[in-house]
Amino acid sequence: MGYCPAPVASICLLVHTVEMSAYPPHVVARLIQRLKLNYAGEVMGVLGLLNDKVYQQILAEGIDKDPRLSPERMDGTIHPLDPIRSRALIKGDADFEKEVSARILSPLLTWVDDQVKLLKAVAPQPDKVKYQTPELEFLRHLRNALSHGNRFYLRGKEPTSPANFKTFVIDKPLHGKNMVMFDWIGPGDILDLLDHLAV
């Protein structure tokens, strides 16, 4: 994956999700760590924007005028972002922090799950069993839940294999469970899962 500036990291991630070329496992592990850094950077950026003292420093240093806050269009014009207006909107939205986690982690899980599927598809038959673990089955269902309204859909015989990680178990009674992230599993648990898969 090429360089993605932090403000558009999530957009870059979505673009790379559809590239459909399997990276070697060690590259996937390294990219998971880089994507986690993007997550930390975005969350820190939001927290800084909401902190009055930090925000005053941002204005004093002129960081709000940084050209990286104005992503370029293909025709050479810019799409200006307004940090002052953004801050006002964020401060009035109690659910914004949750949305940040969901917005970043959902495409991240999609990309990791797609890479696992591609690695399994190109693996020699004896090695395919490495891609059939309870943690990877857990990843598949969690990715589907976050991609479809933060709700579990376990239709038919799903889950077809054990799907568990740490103390979390995905089973039939969870079908239709809403607010999977936050009410059932936390963003930190999801980052733990990615750490586990990156090993």
Secondary structure, DSSP 8 states (H G I E B T S, - for coil): -----GGGHHHHHHHHHTT-----HHHHHHHHHHHHHHHHHHHHHHHHHH-HHHHHHHHHHTGGG-GGGS-B-TTS-B----HHHHHHHHHT-TTHHHHHHHHHHHHHHHHHHHHHHHHHHHS-GGGGGGG--HHHHHHHHHHHHHHTTSB----TT-S-S--EETTEE--GGGTT-B-IIIIIB-HHHHHHHHHHHH-
